[in-house]
Amino acid sequence: MKKNMSKLPLRNKLQEDYQELRQNKIIPWLVFVVFSIIIVLGIFGIVSKREELANSIGLIILPAFGIILSAPKIFPNLLKIFPSAFRRILLSWRDVLNIIILILLVVSLLLQFSFKLPSITPPSPTPTQAAIKKIIKIGVTIPETGDNRHDGKPMKYAIELAADKKKTIKDYEIEFVFLDDKSKESEGVKNVQQLIEDPQVAAIIGPFTSSIALKEIPLTNKDPIALISPSTTADCLTIEENAPEECKRSTLRPVNPEQVTFFRLSAPESIRGKRFAEYLYNTHSYRNVAIFRGVGSNSIFGDSFADNFSNAWKGQVLLDLPIEEQVYKLYERNKTALEKVDIIFFAGTGAKAIALYNSKQKLTPDKKIAFAGAGSLMNSGFVDEIKTEEPIFLASAVGDPIEKREKGIAFFARYKAQHDGPKLPHSAASYDAAGIIFDAIEEGVIKYWKWI
């Protein structure tokens, strides 16, 4: 035996070293210290509600104690399966066990603070899919600021009336998302893109102007979603005949040419412009007209309205000009021709109408000139600014005025009870647009959109 042991100097050295460690009780004390630190950290994790720390230490401590408690009975029996020669090179099983546990504890502690072991506690509850399914959104993109703000606000008020009347449909909560296009094409495009990206948006109400619709329709055709405008009137948006290149079907429906996603509630200018010209010529006997066209966000609408009016006008068109930024200077340059007209026709919206009318009053004060324009000029800005006894004609809906119809009377009564302002046809149309979407959701969307 001694002969064999002499051949194993390394084994003898290890035995001597570990016997010394055992006699000095260094290993048990190290295990005790590490265990104490871990237990303190575990208690700290529980008290401070740091679940990851507490849970991870719990995963370390419990298995370790289990090994310590069971090892005195199990480990000696396991050693018996090894040959006697191999058993002789093993150290005391308690020392081996303590060393292994110490190494595992140190490594586990380092992992805890270096890699942050994940918590076994379930994550905080998030909104359930069932809750998400109970909401259907309706997007609205209209002007609340900018040149057309006086038209957009009454439209918003009307939609809010509809929202108050219909808060749920078949247990689905109806939520309106209002976005301001600031009377700009770029903002309208951004709003529609935002609404399309929201899978809970079922349809969109808007825009107010035809030029903004021209930019939004291709987006709603590419990612099919209904876009319902209460006010756009340019022919080319829904009528292909004589449409300019930027308003042809190939431009408006670039991806799905046969799929119609745009709808409007106002009559096109081919109807309104013609009827308006006939009315002013035949009923009020005006003969000489000056036409001013809207530009910018009003250009598509302005050209369509002006062209249809001009084509149907039986008298003389003495001027046909695009409105300019400096309206007063434009009127002043053409004062001689304007003194010969008996009516000015403005195919535009917003503040330019006020500027044009005020220029007329200042530069031709002695000449009685009637003023005509679109029904959208019945906004609060125009009504508040214009104080005159001279005739003003505004073309709104074709047919009987909305405020004289049975349902129109009921609507405007509710509208006036909550909002002070003029009776705008676009308000009633906005209310109807919301109602159309309500019906569509009730009859079709919930049936086919099971994912909502």
C-alpha positions, 0 to 999 in steps of 0.5 A: 500500500505504501508502495502504491502511495509513493507513486502518487505524490500529487494525490498525497499532497491533495490529501494533506492539503484538504485534511488541513482545511478540514481540521481548521474548518475553513470550508464549513465556515466559507459555506456558512458565510456564503449561505448567510449572505444569500439568505440576507439578500433573499430577505432583502429582496422580499422586503423591498419587493424585488421579486427577481432577486428573491425568486432567484435566491430561493431557487439557489437556497432550497436545492442546496439545503436539500442536498445537504440534508439528504447527502449524509444518507445517500452519498456514502452509499453511492461511494460503494459502487466505486472500486476501492482503489478509486475510493482511496483517492477521494477526499471526505465526502463532506468536504467534496460536497461542501466544495461543490456547493460553495462553487455553485453558490458563488457562481449563482450569486455572480450570475444573479448580479451580472445577468439578472436571472429572470423572475418566475413571477408572471408579468403584470397583466396587460389588456386582454385581447377580449378587452381590445376586441370591444373597441371599434374606432372611427377616424376623423380628419378635418380642419380645426385650425388654418384657413378652413377652421371655421368650416371644420369646427362645426363639422366636429361639433356635429360628429360629437352629437352623433358620438353622444347618441351612439356610444356602443354597437352590439357591445362594442364601444365606439371611439372617435379619433379626431385629427386636425389636418390644419387645412393642409394637404401634408397634414391630411396625408399624415392623419390618414396614414396614422389612422390606417396603421391603427387596425381598430379604425373601421372608417374615416370621416373627411376631409373638408376640401377636394384638394386634400381628398385628392392626396388622401384617396390613393392611401385609402385605396392602397390599404382599403378603408372607407373614406367618407367626405361630407363636403368635397364637391370636385367632379373628378373625385368620383367622375372620370369624364373630363378629369385632369391628369392628377385626378384620374382614376389611375391616380386616385386608385393606383393599387386597386383600380376597381375598388371604391373606397371614397364616398361623399355626401355633397353633390358634385360641381357639375350639378351644383355649379350648373344649377347655381348659374341658372338660378342667378341668371334666370331668377335674379337677372344678373348678366355680367360676372367676375369669377375668382378661383380658389388656389392651393388647397382650394384649387381642385374644388375652385376650378371644378366649381368655376368651370361648371358655373362658367360653362352654364352662365348665359351672360358675360364673364368679364373676369376669370382670375385665380385669387392671390395672396394680396387680394386687395391689390388684385382687386385694385388692378382690375377695378375698371373691369369690376366696375362693369360687373353686377355679381362677383362669383368666388369659387373658394373658401376661407379667409380669402372670401372675406378679403375679397368682399371687403376689397369690393366694399372699399374700392367700388363703394358706389357700385352695387355688386352682388356676391355669390359663393359656395355654401361653405362661406356660411361659416362663423368668420364670414358671417361675423365679418360681413355686414351689408344690405347687398345681396349675398348668394351661397350655393349649398345643397341641391334641392330643399334647404336641409334646415327646412326638411323634417330631419334637418329641423330636428338635427339643427335643434339639437345642434343649436342647443349645444353649439352657438353658430351658423347652420352649416350644411356640412354639419348635417352631412358630417352627422349623416356620415357618422350615421352611415358608418354606424349602420355599416359597422352594425350590419357588416364590420362586426360580422366580418371583422372577427379579429377586432 
